[in-house]
Amino acid sequence: MSTMRIDIMTLFPDTMNAVLHESILGRAAKKGIIEVNCVQIRDYTENKQCQVDDYPYGGGWGCVMMAQPLKSCLDDIMSTVKDRKSRVIYMSPQGKPYDQQTARRLRDEYDHLVLVCGHYEGIDERFIEECVDEEISIGDYVLTGGEIAAMAVADSVCRLVPGVLSDEECFTGESHWDGVLEYPQYTRPEVWEGRAVPEVLLQGNHAAVDEWRRKKSLERTMDKRPDMFERLELTDKKDIKLVEQIKKERSRMKLTQPISCRPATESDIDGIMLIVRQARNYLKKHRVDQWQGEYPTQDIFAADIANGECYAVTYGERLAGFFCLTEAPESGYDKITDGKWHGEGKYCTLHRMAIEAQFRGTSLSDMLIDFADDMARAKGAECVRTDTHRKNKAMQKLLKRKGYVYRGNVLVDEAGHDPARQAFEKKL
């Protein structure tokens, strides 16, 4: 297809040129990718006063733009067009609602658009009947003229023309392209006014970033444009799974009370063992051969507490989870296979951690990891190391989401059960 040409019939060409020939569209015009012309309707009047409007027949407020100047202006434009597929569009509050699909249609089906900007009480109906191919509205409201609407149409169509933007991906992931809103965007600094960029965007895992962005797009559409979401026909299995995940998360417990971390005490042991039994049942249900014997025992937690290595995560006054963090080197980690540790300085080991069943699916598990990382920093550690069963996908996903990186495999001492574990490390 040839260069996209857009002619705008207006009473304010200078104002429109100032906008449409700057920035991205201006550069594209200089390269010859698009051509945008703003044509003064007054230049085609047939009286000395350059009159373009008159009082309406039948009386009423205001004036109506006359058909003659509009038709003469259009004829002159069309006389310069050869071998193009043209479309004459009147910007009108009575037109069909404009959307991204319309922009794509205009780009795909035509290489010449004429946008007619009305004023006052509108334009003579006979011009519309004789010359206009379609009417477009940018919303259910009335402006003083069609210029703003015409600029919106010109901009939205031109940016879809190949070569105007640096890459097609610049617009294929945007709001409305495939029926959903765009995901949140962030730039530097990583923390602004106490608000941090989501960790998944900082880890370099492109697959995880893509999944997070798609999920946020679907989530935003559900929240901000439920009308769009209702019209959305999901056929991709990944999208269907993400929507189910969003709905499931929203049906879970909402965290409304303060969440904090403190050293565990002997009075917490009964609560800790209850959470251990819940975790054991969960792992058994998912066929993960971890914590399926006596380990971890009450005596082990009593020793952790006595050594100041066990921490309680509380929801209000309620024990909601726990973790153990040690500074002593973990002997089994020295025999890592299929990889290596990257940290060379002091490290802490994170192990024996779980949350109460009612809090699964909430952000409490993420907060538990955050507490452990902060505790390790306070101890002067350069990194945190941990391990989990090779089939414990939920824990692996959590660790990766929190910035932990798979380093290799280690063996643990859990008599009578699968000792193989995947080793993870996070540099602080």
C-alpha positions, 0 to 999 in steps of 0.5 A: 500500500502507498503512503497513508495520506490524511486530509483534514478539512478545518477552520483552524489549519495552523493549530492542527498543523502545530500538533500533527507535525511534531514528535512521532508523526512529524518525523514520520511525515518527514520520512514520507511514511505518512502525509497529513494536510490541514486544509482551510475551508474558508479558502473555498467560499464564494463571497468576499466575507469568506462566509462558511455558515448561515442561519438554519432554515426553520429557525433555532439557535446558532448557525450551520456550515454551508454545503458549498464551501465544504463541497468545493474544498473536498473536490479540490482535495480529491482532484489531487488524489490518484489511484488511492482508496479514499474514505470521507469521514465526518466527525460527529457526535451522532457517528458510530463510536470510535475504537481501536478496531475502527482505527485498524480498519481504516489503516488496513482498508484505505490509504487516503482519509478525508476528515471533515471538521464541523462547527457551530450547529453542524453542517448542512445535511445535504453535504453529508448525504452527498459526500460523506462515507461514514460518521465517527464519534469519539464519545457521547459529548459535544465539542465546539468543533471537530478538530480534536476528534479529527486529531484523535483519529489521525493520530490513532490511525497514523501510529499503526502505519508500518514505520511510524513507530519503531516496531509493531510491538509498540502498539500490539501490546497496548490497551484495546489492541486485543480487547484488553487494557495494557499492563502497568508500566514502571521506570527508574527509580526502583523505589519512589515515595516508598513504592517499589517496582514489582520484583518480577520485572527486575529478575530478567525472567522474560517468560515470568514478565510476559505472564505477569503482564498478561495477568495484569492486563486481564485483571485491569480490564476486569476492574476498570472496564467490565464492559470490555471484559464481558465482550472478551472471548477467551480461547487461549488456554493460558488466558483462561487459566490466568482468569481462573487464577485471578478469580480464585485469588480474589475469593481468598482471605483478605489481609486486613490486620497488621502482619509482623515478624518476631523471634518465636518462643516456646509458647509458639511450638504448638501452633508451629506443629499445627502448621507443620501438619497442615503443610505435610498434608498439603505436600502429600496431596500434591505428591511431594515427598517432603516432610512425610516422615517425623521431620521436622520434629517438635524437638528440632523447633525447640532447639531452633527457638533456643538458638534464636533461629526460629521466627514467627510471622503473625497476623494481628496476634495470631501465628500465621507462619514461621521460618528458620534462619541460620548463620552457621554454614550448611554442610550439605550445601558444600556438595552442590551438583549440576551447578554452583553457588555464586555468593562468596561471602557470608550467607544465611540459610533459610529453611523449615518455613510454612504458613497456616493453610488459611493464608495460602494464596495470599501475599503472606508467603511473599511477606515471609520471604521478605522478613527472612531477607531483611533478617539476613541483611541485618545479620550482615549476610551477602546472600541467602541460600535455601532448598526445596523438593524438586516436585514442590512447584509452589515453593519453587515459584515463590522463590523465583518470584522473590528473586531467588535463582536456581543454582543446582542440586543438594542432598538432605538428611530425611531418612526414608524419603527422597533426599534430592533438593533443588538449591536456590540463592538470592544475593542481597 
